[in-house]
Amino acid sequence: MESSFNYKSRVFVVLWLVNFLLTFTVSLVSTPKPYLAKDFINGSDAAAVEAATTEAWGIILSLGFVASTLGYFLGGFAADKVGKRLVVICSFAVLGVGCGVFAVAPSIHFLFLGSFMEMFAVGLSGPAISALAADCSARSSRGMTYGVLNLSWVMAQVPAPLLGGFIGQVVNLHTPFFLAVFISIVGMVFSVLMQGKNADAKKQTTEIPVAVSSVSSKQSTSLPRVIMIFGATNLSMGLLNGFISPVLTGMLMFRLNASLTEYGLVLSIASSLVTGLVQIPGGKLADRFGRKPLVLFGFLCIPLVLLLAYSRTLLDFTLIMSGISAVGNISSPAISAWMTDLVPAQRRASVFGVTQGINGVGLSVGPTVGSYAWNSTKPDATIPCSIAAVIFATALPFYLILKDSKVP
């Protein structure tokens, strides 16, 4: 029993580092990517260049999200069939190649290819990492486990966008992508460390008890219903995040005239830092009071989404986005734990793959629609932010009809 606990603890520590490196790599290149796209667009008309840049960025995002959707579906089923750790190792290999394409891209079309490969790697690894976290946790502390795991990608997102923007501005726009290739190689090494002698045997001995206890015989929610409900909410959240991304980029780059460093700083503080601060409290609250109350609390940030349209300075934007991140993301551990509570251990990666893949469908459609909404109303963001608030609200009814999972 003690050996099993130590094995789980070691796997979780390495898993935390792996998730950190994966997110750090993606976040590092997130800041210079739109500026690299802008460099490939020529023209003397500033308005035309702005519109073309926004459209190109929307295409890059959409292609990336299509790739992540494919990755989620493939990664989920592959993780249950060939092993979660092998899938994570392959993900880092694909990520490194994708970042390398960005680094040497001779035209904007190669940015499309690089984005596809980069986000495919993100999708491929997602279900495996989520399922591994569940395998390493007890049901009564699962919210806290996901809170700690979420802290890995949040902590990576705090310095990475700022560092990527700083390097891109001080050195050149290609350097962050070369650095990302190196970090991807390091991530592969750490992924291998999750394996070891008799890893498969240990995995079986540690996961079988979880499979028995994860889904109670008294559980009234069937697996298809769980997939349907969380699939619907993931579709809404994917559409929301995809839609709002080009709107936020347009507001920062063209309405608030943020420099490359300011762009990265705002994202680091308003999104990543604030999200990180609420993960541990969110996990504790989810384990103590249940998953559903905390998830419903997250919808209180909808008025802040509407208020974001009225930000006139970078400070306004940062403060409002910080509020959205705090209220909206405190429920992240609860959502992951809620779904995991209702899914057998042997099906976790597949179910994560399906629901995250559906999320990717929304992410694929959202950026193109968001780019169109911004270009149609700029510099006024009232209509795009109102649409985002409505999309957010569509997920609420699905959570309301789902019973909370019992925490022993």
Secondary structure by P-SEA (a helix, b strand, c coil): caaaaaaaaaaaaaaaaaaaaaaaaaaaaccaaaaaaaaacccccaaaaaaaaaaaaaaaaaaaaaaaaaaaaaaaaaaacccaaaaaaaaaaaaaaaaaaaaccccaaaaaaaaaaaaaaaaaaaaaaaaaaaaaccccaaaaaaaaaaaaaaaaaaaaaaaaaaaaaacccaaaaaaaaaaaaaaaaaaaaacccaaaaaaaaacaaaaaacccccccccaaaaaaaaaaaaaaaaaaaaaaaaaaaaaacccccccaaaaaaaaaccccaaaaaaaaaaaaaaaacccaaaaaaaacaaaaaaaccccccaaaaaaaaaaaaaaaccaaaaaaaaaaaaccccaaaaaaaaaaaaaaaaaaacaaaaaaaaaaccccaaaaaaaaaaaaacaaaaaaaccccccc
